[in-house]
Amino acid sequence: MKAITTTQQLKDLNPKLFTGAIGSIKQFNEVPKSFFSPTYNTGQRTDGYHTLGNAIHEDDGFFDVILPTFDPATEKLGALEFDVDHFTRPIIALSQAEIDAYVQQQEYSDDAANFFNQRKADGQIYLDRFNAYLYRRVVNGTATKAQAISALNFFYEALHPLTMGYFELAQTKVNALVTANADLIALKTKINNEITAYLNTE
């Protein structure tokens, strides 16, 4: 990575490369292959500029970008600046608010958070599939619309924990439901078996 400070001369010689304000720092993944140098072959485009010696590149203002090692829990990097013979970013201490935000972000992305985020997503998918299953029976003629609505009402509260990914709690609540309706008993068995199968694959 290379960087160079934008000057009026560079803007005049290479208007397509330098569009920023005078004094702004422009980064390059590598030195340009073609370049109008203010110090080498002045006034003419140099093709193969990137193959020239590092001394010529530095005379024109191209220097390496060297970033320091820092602790993201307590520090951050500031704006790019020139330091003697290279460009770098100064290390800046985080404010307490930034530290707190960092800690919170880490908690949101740790293994436990990822586990429950996946659980919540899977729970919602299961609910969507169960609802579709109930209405598919109506479409297929194996159940009436009244039966589908009755099943939704019967299982709604018990299955609600799935929206938070609480499969075990949903299973406990479903198993606690009491009914003499044969269709609801069959659905209860189906739900219990499917949740058990999900938990066994974790």
HELIX and SHEET records of a PDB file:
HELIX    1   1 GLN A    8  LEU A   13  1                                   6    
HELIX    2   2 TYR A   49  THR A   51  5                                   3    
HELIX    3   3 ASN A   54  ASP A   60  1                                   7    
HELIX    4   4 GLN A   96  TYR A  108  1                                  13    
HELIX    5   5 ASP A  111  ASN A  140  1                                  30    
HELIX    6   6 LYS A  145  LEU A  159  1                                  15    
HELIX    7   7 HIS A  160  MET A  164  5                                   5    
HELIX    8   8 PHE A  167  ALA A  176  1                                  10    
HELIX    9   9 ALA A  182  ASN A  200  1                                  19    
SHEET    1   A 3 ILE A  25  PHE A  28  0                                        
SHEET    2   A 3 LYS A   2  THR A   5 -1                                        
SHEET    3   A 3 PHE A  63  ASP A  64 -1                                        
SHEET    1   B 2 SER A  34  PHE A  36  0                                        
SHEET    2   B 2 ARG A  45  ASP A  47 -1                                        
SHEET    1   C 2 GLU A  75  LEU A  77  0                                        
SHEET    2   C 2 ILE A  91  ALA A  93 -1                                        
SHEET    1   D 2 GLU A  81  ASP A  83  0                                        
SHEET    2   D 2 HIS A  86  THR A  88 -1                                        
END                                                                             
